[in-house]
Amino acid sequence: MGGGAMIGGGGIGMIILVLIISFITGTNPLELLQQTDVVIPSEGTAPTGTPPADDPQAQFVAVVLGDTEDTWRRIFSQGGSRYEDPVLVLFDGSVRSACGMASSAVGPFYCPADHKLYLDLSFFRELAQRFGAPGQFAQAYVIAHEVGHHIQTLLGISSQVNQARSRASEAEGNALSVRQELQADCYAGVWGHHAGRRNLLDEGDVEDGLRAAAAIGDDRLQKQSQGYVVPESFTHGSAAQRQQWLLRGLKTGDINQCDTFNAGSL
């Protein structure tokens, strides 16, 4: 994914999910949608149109993002710091960000320059149809992964990686990118762990998330696109690695278990 989580899968529909979260938090379900920073790009930034505000898929994304915000606020607070909520930008076709113009072909991405998460909802159809990873939990995994990149930015990890990559060879830079992406997968799992403790996940949901993580592994994608695999060119990690780090976050719920940069092996 450009910089891509977990909630409601097989047995949890979006409306049920909203009601569960609102019951737990004592919040009006409509307020859950209103509290999340969601931006619909203005004309000219998304030439092919934008999803309407009442689109069920857009509402689902807003609810998932809002739940990640609640989780990470608590985790940051426990560590003595303050979590800054990212802004979600929904677009269709193409969009202009502080990181430049991007089309839907790049997939969901996070831009550290403006602290915004950009998402073309059509990617979820591709996730199900092309990558064989349907289910709302698989979709939420993608969202939480991009939130993971936001966390890396807040913690200063992204800037350190960028500095290191500027001095590294292409192969070394790719290896750093893999570690950064796998850490974002682990962060997504940390959120999924806390969502599970609130009974928002079931076993089928976890399987959906792991299936999605494997589907977008570099080895799987390279095999599909060119028929062979070049590990030295990996930038996101193999299917097995993505599953492993996502599962580590899911099992432990501990951000300290996500230090991919000091891990002896991935």
SEKE-210476 format. One line per 8 residues: number of its first residue (from 1); their letters; for each residue x, y, z of N, C-alpha, C. Coordinates in pm, 1 decimal, m for minus. Each point is the difference from the previous one (the first is absolute). Layout:
N
NUM = a = X:Y:Z:X:Y:Z:X:Y:Z ~ ...;
This chain:
266
1 = mgggamig = 83.5:m119.2:0.0:m83.5:119.2:0.0:86.3:123.2:0.0 ~ m62.1:109.0:m33.6:76.0:122.3:m12.9:76.1:35.4:121.9 ~ m8.4:m8.1:80.0:93.6:53.0:95.4:102.0:m86.4:63.1 ~ m596.3:m275.4:134.1:m52.5:m39.0:11.5:m31.8:m69.3:71.5 ~ m298.9:m210.4:279.4:m44.6:m31.4:97.6:m92.2:m78.1:66.7 ~ m93.8:30.0:81.8:m89.1:m108.0:33.9:m122.0:37.4:83.2 ~ m114.6:m40.0:m37.3:m125.9:1.2:75.3:m98.3:m73.3:m87.5 ~ m112.6:m21.9:55.1:m110.7:m65.0:m63.4:31.3:m81.8:m122.7;
9 = gggigmii = m11.1:m126.1:1.7:19.1:m82.4:m116.6:m124.5:m78.7:m27.4 ~ 18.8:m131.1:m19.6:m109.1:m84.3:m42.9:m130.2:23.4:70.7 ~ m1.7:m3.3:133.5:m126.1:4.3:70.4:m39.7:135.6:50.5 ~ 78.6:106.0:m25.9:m31.6:131.9:54.3:m23.0:97.1:m113.2 ~ m121.8:42.8:m19.1:m32.3:98.9:m101.9:31.0:139.0:49.9 ~ 4.4:94.3:m92.8:37.2:135.2:37.3:m96.2:60.5:100.5 ~ m129.6:m16.4:m22.2:m97.2:61.5:90.1:11.6:m60.5:139.6 ~ 16.3:m132.1:6.5:15.7:m66.5:128.9:125.0:51.2:68.8;
17 = lvliisfi = 108.1:16.6:m77.6:124.4:48.1:56.6:m17.6:137.6:62.1 ~ m67.7:89.5:m70.7:m23.0:134.6:52.8:m77.9:m7.3:129.8 ~ m102.4:m83.6:3.2:m82.8:m10.4:119.7:78.9:m57.4:117.5 ~ 87.6:m98.9:m28.3:79.7:m59.1:107.5:92.7:104.2:60.1 ~ 70.3:73.0:m87.2:93.5:101.2:48.3:m74.1:108.5:76.8 ~ m116.4:40.3:m51.8:m74.9:105.5:67.6:m50.7:m47.9:136.0 ~ m35.8:m128.9:8.7:m46.0:m55.0:128.2:114.0:m1.6:101.9 ~ 119.4:m43.1:m45.5:114.7:m9.1:90.0:41.9:138.4:49.0;
25 = tgtnplel = 1.7:95.8:m91.7:50.1:133.0:34.5:m107.8:93.0:51.7 ~ m127.7:m40.9:m13.4:m108.1:87.7:41.4:m18.1:117.8:m92.5 ~ 41.6:m16.4:m125.6:m4.4:108.8:m97.0:m112.1:m22.7:m100.2 ~ m65.6:107.9:m37.1:m99.5:m6.8:m106.6:69.3:m50.3:m125.9 ~ m52.7:m103.4:m68.8:67.8:m53.2:m118.0:24.2:103.5:m108.5 ~ m88.4:99.1:m11.9:21.8:104.2:m99.6:121.4:85.4:35.9 ~ 23.2:15.3:129.8:113.8:80.5:42.8:131.6:m70.0:m31.7 ~ m1.2:m133.8:m3.3:121.7:m73.0:m32.9:49.3:38.9:m138.6;
33 = lqqtdvvi = m93.9:19.2:m90.3:37.1:38.4:m134.9:41.5:145.9:m6.0 ~ m65.2:83.4:79.7:28.3:142.3:m4.3:132.8:34.0:66.4 ~ 44.4:m82.1:97.0:120.4:30.4:75.2:127.0:m30.8:m77.7 ~ m8.9:m79.2:m103.6:117.2:m38.0:m76.1:24.4:100.6:m110.3 ~ 124.8:45.1:m12.5:34.9:97.0:m103.1:2.0:m68.9:m135.0 ~ m102.5:24.0:m79.4:m8.0:m55.6:m134.2:m13.8:114.5:m98.1 ~ 85.0:m0.7:m101.8:m1.9:106.9:m98.3:m38.6:m56.7:m135.6 ~ m96.3:62.6:m63.9:m32.9:m33.3:m138.3:67.2:106.0:m86.0;
41 = psegtapt = 96.4:m34.7:m85.1:73.3:99.2:m76.2:m91.1:89.1:m83.0 ~ 40.9:124.9:m13.7:m77.8:93.8:m79.7:21.2:m26.4:m147.9 ~ m81.7:60.6:m80.9:7.2:m20.6:m144.4:138.6:39.7:m50.2 ~ 56.6:m81.2:m84.5:131.6:28.3:m52.5:106.8:m88.5:61.9 ~ m23.2:m48.5:119.8:97.3:m88.3:62.5:m34.4:m145.5:m25.5 ~ m124.2:m27.7:m32.2:m40.7:m137.1:m31.9:m85.1:4.2:m125.9 ~ 62.9:2.5:m119.1:m68.8:23.8:m125.8:m114.5:m94.1:m30.0 ~ 8.6:m125.3:45.3:m102.8:m96.3:m37.7:m113.1:m9.5:101.6;
49 = gtppaddp = m2.1:88.6:97.6:m110.6:m0.6:95.1:43.1:m44.0:138.3 ~ m87.8:14.6:95.8:27.9:m38.2:138.2:m118.8:m75.7:56.6 ~ 22.1:m85.5:97.7:m111.6:m73.8:60.0:m90.2:94.4:77.7 ~ m130.1:m17.7:m7.8:m90.3:85.6:78.1:18.6:m23.3:148.9 ~ m31.5:102.6:78.7:22.3:m8.8:144.9:m81.3:m111.3:64.5 ~ m115.2:m35.0:m59.9:m84.7:m103.2:58.9:28.9:m138.6:m57.9 ~ 110.3:m14.3:m71.2:36.6:m129.2:m56.4:29.3:m97.5:114.1 ~ m62.3:m118.5:2.7:21.0:m95.6:109.9:146.2:m38.2:17.8;
57 = qaqfvavv = 73.3:m14.1:m111.4:140.3:m35.7:10.1:80.6:112.1:64.9 ~ m32.0:125.0:m37.2:68.1:115.2:59.8:m29.9:7.4:149.7 ~ m122.3:m30.3:37.7:m36.9:2.8:141.2:73.3:m109.5:77.3 ~ 14.1:m117.1:m61.9:72.9:m109.2:64.1:145.2:39.4:25.5 ~ 62.7:60.9:m100.8:139.2:43.3:13.8:13.2:101.3:113.2 ~ m95.6:92.8:8.8:3.5:102.5:104.6:m11.3:m62.8:138.7 ~ m85.1:m100.0:12.8:m17.2:m66.9:128.7:127.9:m74.6:39.6 ~ 60.3:m71.4:m95.3:124.0:m72.1:29.0:109.2:98.0:41.1;
65 = lgdtedtw = 15.1:107.9:m75.1:102.8:98.5:33.5:m25.1:58.7:138.3 ~ m126.3:30.1:30.7:m32.6:54.5:131.2:37.3:m95.3:111.9 ~ m17.6:m130.0:m23.4:34.8:m97.1:103.0:151.6:m11.1:16.5 ~ 73.9:9.9:m110.5:146.2:m1.1:12.1:46.3:121.2:79.7 ~ m65.1:111.9:m18.5:37.7:121.2:72.8:m19.9:m17.9:150.3 ~ m112.7:m59.6:37.3:m25.3:m25.0:142.4:108.9:m89.7:59.7 ~ 35.4:m104.7:m73.9:101.0:m93.9:48.2:135.9:66.6:14.9 ~ 42.8:71.2:m101.3:134.2:58.6:3.7:8.7:118.5:95.6;
73 = rrifsqgg = m110.0:69.2:22.3:2.4:105.6:102.6:31.8:m60.8:135.6 ~ m63.2:m114.2:31.2:24.3:m65.9:128.4:144.0:m50.4:10.5 ~ 49.3:m60.6:m107.3:136.0:m54.3:2.2:102.6:112.0:15.5 ~ m17.9:107.6:m74.6:93.3:113.1:10.1:m8.2:62.7:139.2 ~ m121.4:12.8:52.3:m17.9:59.9:132.2:70.1:m83.1:107.3 ~ m8.8:m131.3:m12.0:66.3:m87.8:95.2:151.5:15.8:m6.3 ~ 49.4:40.7:m117.1:143.5:21.7:m15.3:41.7:142.6:30.8 ~ m95.1:81.6:45.8:31.8:136.3:39.0:4.8:99.8:m113.4;
81 = sryedpvl = m60.4:m33.4:m113.9:m1.2:92.6:m112.7:m141.5:14.1:m54.7 ~ m15.6:88.6:m95.0:m132.0:30.5:m55.3:m7.5:m45.3:m145.4 ~ m106.7:m68.5:m31.2:m20.1:m47.7:m137.2:m70.4:106.8:m82.7 ~ 52.8:24.8:m116.4:m60.8:94.4:m93.1:m78.6:m77.3:m105.2 ~ m129.8:22.9:m8.0:m82.3:m72.4:m96.7:39.2:36.3:m143.3 ~ 6.5:m99.7:m88.5:23.3:29.9:m141.0:m130.0:45.5:m65.0 ~ 10.1:54.0:m119.0:m117.6:38.9:m77.1:m17.5:m99.4:m114.0 ~ m120.1:m48.3:m17.7:m30.6:m93.6:m107.5:m52.9:75.6:m121.5;
89 = vlfdgsvr = 59.2:m24.0:m115.1:m44.1:60.9:m125.3:m49.2:m110.3:m92.3 ~ m127.5:1.2:m31.1:m57.2:m96.8:m93.6:m1.7:62.2:m139.0 ~ 42.6:m77.3:m98.5:0.9:52.4:m136.1:m35.4:m109.6:m99.0 ~ m22.2:41.8:m121.0:m34.9:m94.6:m105.8:78.2:39.3:m124.3 ~ 91.5:m85.6:m40.4:75.8:27.0:m122.1:137.7:54.9:25.8 ~ 8.7:123.6:48.1:129.0:60.3:29.7:m18.0:108.8:103.9 ~ 111.1:38.7:62.5:m7.7:99.6:105.8:134.1:71.0:11.9 ~ m3.8:124.1:42.5:123.1:74.7:25.1:25.0:3.6:149.8;
97 = sacgmass = 119.1:m42.8:40.6:38.3:2.3:141.1:127.4:82.2:15.3 ~ 42.5:19.6:122.8:125.8:70.8:24.5:118.9:m81.3:m48.7 ~ m23.1:m127.9:m29.3:104.6:m86.9:m53.7:m6.3:m7.5:m152.0 ~ m89.9:77.8:m61.6:m13.9:1.6:m144.6:m130.9:m59.9:m47.1 ~ m17.8:m1.7:m131.1:m119.8:m59.7:m58.7:9.5:m151.7:7.1 ~ m113.6:m63.4:19.1:m3.5:m145.9:5.2:m129.9:m48.3:m62.2 ~ 6.1:m113.7:m65.7:m119.0:m60.8:m57.9:m39.8:m120.2:82.9 ~ m117.4:m52.0:m28.6:m48.2:m115.9:74.6:88.9:m121.4:m21.5;
105 = avgpfycp = 82.6:2.7:m107.0:86.8:m113.8:m30.5:103.8:m24.4:109.5 ~ 35.6:104.3:75.8:102.3:m17.9:104.6:m57.6:m66.0:124.1 ~ m131.6:m8.2:9.5:m62.2:m58.2:118.0:m7.0:99.4:113.6 ~ m52.4:m40.0:114.3:m6.7:89.0:116.2:140.6:43.5:39.9 ~ 12.8:123.5:47.1:132.0:44.5:43.8:m13.1:106.6:108.0 ~ 108.3:14.2:75.6:8.0:102.3:104.3:106.7:99.7:m40.0 ~ m29.9:128.6:13.4:96.5:104.4:m32.3:49.0:63.9:129.2 ~ 125.8:m22.4:37.9:51.1:57.5:124.7:10.0:152.0:m3.4;
113 = adhklyld = 2.9:58.8:m119.4:14.3:145.0:m11.0:m124.7:74.4:45.8 ~ m117.1:m62.9:m11.5:m123.0:66.4:43.5:m79.0:m80.7:102.6 ~ 56.9:m115.1:41.5:m64.2:m85.5:101.2:m139.9:m43.2:m43.7 ~ m11.7:m32.7:m129.3:m129.7:m42.3:m53.4:9.9:m140.2:m59.3 ~ m108.3:m73.6:15.0:m13.2:m134.5:m53.4:m92.0:8.7:m121.2 ~ 49.6:m41.5:m116.8:m75.6:11.7:m124.8:m49.8:m137.6:m43.3 ~ m127.2:m5.6:m32.3:m61.6:m129.3:m30.9:m102.9:12.9:m110.6 ~ 20.8:m78.0:m105.4:m98.5:m14.2:m106.6:m80.1:m125.5:32.2;
121 = lsffrela = m129.7:15.9:21.3:m82.5:m112.5:43.3:m2.2:m114.7:m100.5 ~ 35.2:28.3:m125.6:1.0:m107.0:m99.7:105.0:m105.8:32.6 ~ 97.6:34.8:83.4:102.2:m97.4:36.6:m60.0:m118.2:74.2 ~ m105.9:23.9:74.3:m61.7:m109.0:74.8:m61.6:m103.0:m94.8 ~ m52.1:48.1:m113.2:m51.7:m95.0:m100.2:115.5:m81.0:m58.2 ~ 112.7:67.3:m24.3:116.8:m68.7:m53.2:54.0:m99.8:100.9 ~ m4.6:37.2:127.2:48.0:m89.3:106.0:m77.6:m130.3:m1.1 ~ m129.6:10.0:m23.0:m84.6:m118.9:m1.1:10.6:m77.4:m130.6;
129 = qrfgapgq = m3.4:71.8:m111.7:m8.2:m66.0:m129.7:135.8:m43.9:m53.7 ~ 99.4:87.4:7.5:131.9:m32.5:m54.8:84.8:m78.5:98.2 ~ m3.9:39.9:128.0:87.7:m61.1:98.1:m67.4:m109.8:80.8 ~ m130.2:m21.0:m20.9:m69.5:m107.3:68.9:m6.8:17.8:149.4 ~ m14.3:126.7:44.6:m5.1:28.0:144.0:m122.5:85.2:31.1 ~ m118.9:m60.0:m3.7:m121.4:74.5:31.6:m18.9:12.1:150.8 ~ m101.2:70.9:39.6:m30.9:11.6:142.5:38.1:135.2:55.5 ~ m80.9:47.0:95.2:24.1:131.6:57.2:126.3:4.2:84.9;
137 = faqayvia = 37.1:m112.2:59.1:120.9:m2.2:80.0:123.0:19.4:m88.1 ~ m2.4:m58.4:m119.7:108.4:18.5:m95.4:10.3:147.3:m39.7 ~ m115.1:63.5:m18.8:m1.1:142.3:m33.4:54.4:83.4:115.2 ~ m39.4:m36.2:120.8:46.0:73.7:117.3:150.4:m17.2:20.0 ~ 53.5:m115.3:m36.7:144.6:m22.8:6.7:74.1:102.8:m85.0 ~ m52.2:25.7:m117.7:62.5:97.6:m89.6:1.7:138.0:64.6 ~ m111.2:38.2:59.6:m9.5:130.9:65.5:99.0:8.6:116.0 ~ 1.2:m102.0:84.6:85.7:1.6:118.4:147.8:m5.8:m36.3;
145 = hevghhiq = 33.3:m62.1:m111.3:138.5:m0.6:m46.3:44.6:142.2:m32.0 ~ m84.0:74.7:m70.0:35.7:138.2:m33.1:6.1:86.0:125.7 ~ m87.0:m27.2:95.6:8.6:68.5:128.9:133.7:m32.9:65.8 ~ 49.3:m121.0:m22.1:129.6:m38.8:52.9:111.1:92.2:m50.7 ~ m10.2:41.4:m125.0:99.1:93.4:m54.5:m12.3:137.1:66.0 ~ m122.0:36.5:35.4:m19.5:125.9:72.1:69.1:m6.6:135.8 ~ m12.5:m111.1:66.9:64.7:m18.3:130.0:151.3:8.0:m15.0 ~ 53.1:m61.3:m105.8:143.7:7.5:m25.5:44.5:144.7:m20.1;
153 = tllgissq = m82.9:79.1:m63.1:32.6:141.3:m19.7:0.7:73.7:133.4 ~ m101.8:m25.7:81.8:m8.4:67.1:129.7:117.1:m37.6:90.0 ~ 47.5:m123.0:m9.9:109.2:m47.1:84.6:138.5:34.3:m55.8 ~ 2.8:58.9:m117.6:127.5:36.1:m61.1:67.6:m112.8:m74.3 ~ m66.2:m113.1:m10.4:58.8:m115.7:m66.9:12.1:23.6:m150.4 ~ m102.0:57.8:m58.9:0.3:21.9:m144.8:114.3:90.6:m43.2 ~ 22.3:106.1:74.9:108.2:92.5:m36.0:135.7:m68.2:12.8 ~ 16.7:m85.0:100.8:126.1:m72.3:16.8:22.6:m96.8:m115.8;
161 = vnqarsra = m106.9:m66.5:m42.3:11.3:m92.2:m113.6:34.5:75.5:m127.4 ~ m63.6:112.8:m20.9:28.1:79.0:m120.2:144.7:47.6:m2.9 ~ 50.7:41.5:114.0:139.3:43.9:7.1:94.7:m116.3:m29.2 ~ m30.1:m115.2:57.5:84.1:m117.6:m21.2:m4.0:m44.8:m146.2 ~ m117.0:6.5:m61.3:m13.2:m41.8:m138.9:75.0:92.9:m94.4 ~ 8.4:128.1:36.1:70.4:95.9:m85.8:149.6:m30.2:m7.1 ~ 51.4:m73.5:98.1:142.7:m33.1:2.9:26.3:m145.0:m41.2 ~ m107.5:m74.0:m26.2:12.8:m143.1:m25.8:m3.8:m33.2:m148.8;
169 = seaegnal = 44.6:m118.6:m31.8:m12.4:m50.4:m137.0:m146.3:m34.7:m26.1 ~ m31.7:m30.8:m123.6:m138.8:m35.4:m33.0:m45.4:m123.5:76.8 ~ 85.7:m100.5:6.9:m35.5:m123.1:70.7:m18.7:26.7:149.1 ~ 89.4:80.6:58.1:m11.8:33.1:141.3:m124.1:84.1:26.8 ~ m30.1:90.7:m94.1:m120.1:82.0:14.5:m126.0:m83.9:m5.8 ~ m1.7:m98.4:m88.8:m114.9:m90.4:m9.0:m17.8:m77.7:129.8 ~ 111.8:m44.9:57.2:m6.0:m77.3:124.6:m55.7:85.0:114.1 ~ 37.3:127.1:3.3:m54.1:90.9:101.7:m149.3:21.1:m20.8;
177 = svrqelqa = m39.6:12.3:m124.7:m141.5:17.5:m31.4:m81.5:m119.9:44.8 ~ 54.7:m119.8:m19.9:m68.8:m121.9:43.3:m22.6:3.1:150.8 ~ 101.6:37.0:75.2:m12.7:4.6:145.7:m103.0:104.8:43.0 ~ m4.4:110.9:m72.2:m97.4:103.9:32.2:m142.2:m47.9:m27.2 ~ m19.9:m68.0:m111.1:m132.8:m49.7:m34.4:m45.0:m110.1:95.6 ~ 90.4:m88.2:36.5:m36.3:m107.9:92.1:m33.0:55.2:138.0 ~ 67.1:107.7:39.1:m34.1:61.7:127.6:m141.7:59.3:m5.8 ~ m35.7:59.1:m113.8:m135.7:52.2:m15.0:m102.4:m112.7:6.3;
185 = dcyagvwg = 36.2:m117.1:m53.4:m88.5:m116.4:11.6:m16.7:m39.4:146.6 ~ 109.5:2.2:74.0:m5.2:m35.2:141.5:m86.0:100.5:77.1 ~ 15.2:128.0:m31.0:m82.1:102.3:64.5:m148.2:m23.6:m30.2 ~ m28.6:m40.9:m123.3:m138.4:m31.6:m35.2:m50.7:m114.3:87.8 ~ 86.8:m98.1:23.2:m37.6:m110.7:86.6:m22.3:42.8:143.4 ~ 79.9:95.8:48.2:m18.8:51.2:135.7:m140.4:57.5:14.0 ~ m40.8:77.9:m97.4:m136.9:53.2:5.2:m101.6:m114.1:m4.7 ~ 23.9:m98.4:m88.8:m92.0:m112.7:m9.2:m11.3:m75.2:131.1;
193 = hhagrrnl = 110.6:m11.9:72.7:m1.6:m65.5:131.4:m97.0:70.3:94.4 ~ 8.1:131.8:5.3:m86.4:75.6:90.4:m145.1:m2.4:m47.4 ~ m20.1:m3.2:m131.9:m136.4:m13.7:m51.1:m57.1:m135.2:39.6 ~ 84.8:m103.1:m2.5:m44.0:m133.2:40.1:m37.8:m6.3:146.4 ~ 71.7:72.0:83.7:m31.1:1.0:143.1:m134.7:65.8:26.6 ~ m45.2:80.5:m92.8:m133.4:61.3:11.5:m105.3:m84.2:m72.6 ~ 38.1:m123.9:m33.0:m91.9:m94.5:m65.3:m47.4:48.3:m135.9 ~ 85.9:75.0:m70.0:m35.6:46.7:m133.3:51.7:m93.6:m108.6;
201 = ldegdved = 78.7:m100.7:38.1:56.2:m92.8:m96.3:m34.8:m142.9:37.1 ~ m3.9:m85.2:m101.3:m11.3:m142.4:25.3:106.3:m71.0:m81.9 ~ 5.8:m131.0:10.3:106.1:m75.5:m66.0:m1.6:19.6:m150.4 ~ m117.6:8.2:m57.0:m9.8:20.9:m144.4:56.9:133.4:m42.4 ~ m14.1:102.8:84.4:53.7:131.5:m30.6:152.2:m4.4:m7.5 ~ 62.3:m66.8:95.3:145.3:m11.0:1.2:48.7:m69.1:m126.4 ~ m69.1:m105.0:m40.8:37.0:m70.6:m122.7:m10.8:91.5:m120.9 ~ m101.5:85.3:m2.8:m14.2:96.2:m109.5:119.3:94.1:m5.5;
209 = glraaaai = 41.7:48.2:117.1:113.5:91.2:5.0:128.8:m66.4:m44.3 ~ 24.1:m120.5:45.1:120.9:m72.4:m37.7:m0.2:m32.5:m148.5 ~ m116.5:m30.1:m52.4:m11.2:m27.7:m143.9:34.0:124.7:m80.8 ~ m47.2:115.1:46.8:28.5:125.5:m69.7:149.1:32.3:6.9 ~ 61.5:m20.9:117.0:142.5:27.6:15.5:82.9:m86.0:m95.4 ~ m37.6:m125.8:m12.7:72.2:m89.9:m89.3:m20.6:38.3:m145.9 ~ m121.0:42.3:m32.5:m33.7:30.9:m139.0:82.1:114.8:m55.6 ~ 42.3:91.5:87.0:75.6:115.4:m47.8:148.1:m10.0:38.0;
217 = gddrlqkq = 47.0:m121.4:26.0:142.5:m22.1:20.4:74.2:19.5:m131.1 ~ 122.9:48.4:6.3:76.4:27.8:m121.5:17.7:m123.7:m86.9 ~ 23.4:m115.1:62.2:20.3:m120.9:m79.2:m125.6:m37.4:m76.9 ~ m115.5:12.5:64.0:m126.0:m30.7:m67.9:m23.3:96.2:m116.8 ~ 21.7:127.8:24.6:m25.0:100.6:m103.3:96.6:m14.3:m116.8 ~ 127.1:m26.7:28.8:97.8:m17.3:m107.3:m30.4:m124.6:m81.7 ~ m40.1:m104.8:68.1:m32.9:m124.1:m70.7:m117.1:21.2:m94.3 ~ m97.6:77.4:46.1:m117.6:26.9:m83.4:33.6:88.8:m118.7;
225 = sqgyvvpe = 83.8:100.8:22.8:25.1:100.1:m104.9:108.8:m41.6:m98.6 ~ 105.8:m70.3:45.8:110.9:m30.6:m89.7:37.3:m146.9:m3.9 ~ m65.5:m79.2:84.0:21.5:m143.9:m6.4:117.0:m51.3:80.0 ~ 78.9:87.5:60.5:113.7:m42.3:80.2:22.4:100.9:112.4 ~ 80.0:m38.9:97.4:17.9:80.1:121.6:144.1:48.7:11.6 ~ 15.8:127.1:36.1:132.6:59.5:20.7:3.8:55.5:142.0 ~ 44.1:m77.8:98.1:m2.6:42.8:140.0:73.8:130.5:26.3 ~ 109.1:26.4:m74.4:77.3:122.1:22.6:m79.8:126.3:m29.9;
233 = sfthgsaa = m106.2:m15.5:m79.3:m80.1:116.3:m37.0:m122.6:17.7:88.5 ~ m17.3:m87.2:98.9:m115.0:12.2:90.5:4.7:134.7:71.5 ~ m116.0:62.5:13.5:m10.5:125.8:75.2:m103.1:m7.9:111.8 ~ m81.2:m106.3:1.6:m104.8:m12.8:101.2:9.0:m128.4:81.2 ~ 73.8:m96.5:m50.0:11.6:m127.2:69.6:m76.2:m111.7:m69.2 ~ 39.9:m121.8:26.2:m66.3:m115.9:m60.0:m135.3:m24.6:66.7 ~ m77.7:m86.5:m60.4:m130.7:m34.8:56.8:16.1:m56.1:140.6 ~ 97.9:m89.4:17.9:21.3:m61.2:130.9:43.6:103.5:103.4;
241 = qrqqwllr = 86.9:91.5:m39.7:45.9:103.3:92.1:m112.7:94.0:41.3 ~ m82.7:37.4:m94.2:m109.8:91.1:31.5:m98.4:m66.2:95.4 ~ m28.0:m126.2:m23.2:m87.5:m72.8:91.5:62.5:m11.0:138.9 ~ 129.9:m30.2:3.2:69.3:m20.7:127.5:m5.1:125.0:86.8 ~ 26.1:117.4:m57.7:5.3:121.4:80.6:m139.0:52.5:34.2 ~ m93.7:m21.5:m89.0:m138.5:33.6:31.5:m47.6:m85.2:117.4 ~ 32.3:m128.9:m5.4:m42.0:m92.3:105.3:69.1:31.9:132.5 ~ 125.0:46.2:m5.5:69.4:36.4:123.8:m73.5:114.3:70.6;
249 = glktgdin = m40.2:99.5:m76.9:m75.4:110.1:59.2:m134.2:m45.3:53.1 ~ m64.8:m88.2:m74.1:m129.8:m51.2:42.2:8.7:m78.2:131.1 ~ 104.3:m80.1:13.0:12.8:m84.7:118.5:42.1:78.3:123.7 ~ 91.7:95.9:m17.6:57.3:68.4:115.6:m70.7:130.7:34.7 ~ m47.2:73.0:m100.0:m58.9:131.4:25.0:100.6:98.4:55.9 ~ 129.1:m29.1:m18.4:107.3:78.5:60.4:83.2:66.6:m108.5 ~ m1.1:133.1:m3.5:75.6:73.6:m101.9:148.8:m28.5:9.4 ~ 47.8:m35.5:118.7:141.9:m28.7:18.3:43.3:m130.5:m66.2;
257 = qcdtfnag = m94.7:m82.5:m37.4:29.8:m125.1:m69.3:11.1:19.8:m150.0 ~ m9.8:124.2:m45.3:m2.9:30.0:m144.5:130.2:60.8:m50.6 ~ 109.1:m20.1:73.5:128.7:57.2:m40.9:64.5:m87.1:m106.9 ~ m43.4:17.9:m122.5:53.7:m78.2:m110.1:142.8:38.8:m33.5 ~ 40.3:122.0:36.4:132.3:49.4:m38.0:112.6:m67.2:80.1 ~ m31.7:m49.6:116.5:99.3:m68.6:82.7:m23.4:m149.8:6.2 ~ m92.8:m47.1:m80.5:m27.4:m143.4:m3.7:110.5:m70.2:m76.8 ~ 49.3:m109.3:54.9:107.0:m73.5:m65.9:m43.2:m55.1:m134.3;
265 = sl = m122.0:m48.4:m6.4:m56.3:m52.6:m125.0:m144.9:43.8:m10.6 ~ m46.8:9.2:m122.0:m137.2:44.1:m23.6:m90.3:m118.3:m34.9;
